[in-house]
Amino acid sequence: MITPRELQALIEQGVNISSILRNETDIDQNTEEIIETSYDLQTGSYIAGMKKPEMKKLKEEYTAELAKIVRSLCNPTSILETGVGEATTLYGVIRNLDSNKLDSYGFDLSWSRVAYANQWLKKNRIYNVTLCTGSLFHIPFSDNSIDVVYTSHSIEPNGGKEEPILRELYRVTRRFLIILEPGYELANDEAKQRMEMHGYCKNLKGISETLGFQVMDHRLFPYTANPLNPTAITVIRKDVNAEVPIHVFACPKYKTPLQEIGGMLFSPEALVVYPTIGGIPCLRIENGIVASKYPEIIGTIQQNSATETSAPCSILNS
């Protein structure tokens, strides 16, 4: 079995390791494990790409256009990028929206990429962003919790699993869902063949309409990094009358509120604690540790610590 270190060496040689991992496990579709491994081992490449003038210019145009579309739809108080990667897109969107009252969020399968995203945003003086790990299939946010939810080629490697992802994206959306993904149906034959080879997503507009979503717009996006992977934009309107939930984060399994206890997030419904590593909440279902007595134990520890701190000191005279 090929090791992650060997895979990392292949990535440095420019090899697409997703197909290698699919062949090794004898499957046709990318799994979350394959996607996580592939992208985690690429950590740093997106930020490094921003040092190239042509990539920096493309990213600036891409995010300016996305922010323009957001502004044309509403004045959001919250925004979420799903599959945030290293936050090079989220950074540009936030900067172009230029709102101090905007609560911004992002999550990604890969802890390493979220950690790099944290560093990238702070380096560029963007502080009002909350990041965590999470899965597109079990998004760790409450129902109707975010005004504008958007993707930027994060559904891409999940070909064949579009419907459950779209359902989750729609669930957490409050007003508008903006999908920027490979435009298979709008692409030429060469691009389609490449998308099929890599297991990319298809028919997002059609599936959305089948699910009863209100699709407002679907067309090719004017900016794309690779002509053989043209980006299509699909805008879905939701607008619900439900109150904005008090708790934005939610248990990824039961979608119920989480409690912050002892620096970690505890799910009273799942009786599971989700750890925080390096300041990043790890909110994938498999990250959870079954710990039904966690609140009790942490409460006892904190109480004992407070008692010891407040106890009077005794001075022994010799």
Secondary structure as UniProt FT lines:
FT   HELIX           4..12
FT   TURN            13..14
FT   HELIX           17..25
FT   HELIX           32..40
FT   TURN            41..44
FT   HELIX           45..49
FT   TURN            50..51
FT   HELIX           53..73
FT   STRAND          78..82
FT   TURN            85..86
FT   HELIX           88..97
FT   TURN            100..101
FT   STRAND          103..108
FT   HELIX           111..123
FT   TURN            124..125
FT   STRAND          129..133
FT   TURN            136..137
FT   TURN            143..144
FT   STRAND          146..152
FT   TURN            156..157
FT   TURN            159..160
FT   HELIX           162..172
FT   STRAND          173..182
FT   HELIX           184..186
FT   HELIX           189..198
FT   HELIX           204..210
FT   TURN            211..212
FT   STRAND          214..220
FT   TURN            227..228
FT   STRAND          231..237
FT   STRAND          249..250
FT   TURN            252..254
FT   STRAND          259..261
FT   TURN            262..263
FT   STRAND          264..267
FT   TURN            268..271
FT   STRAND          272..274
FT   STRAND          276..277
FT   TURN            278..279
FT   STRAND          280..282
FT   HELIX           285..287
FT   STRAND          289..290
FT   TURN            292..293
FT   HELIX           294..310
//
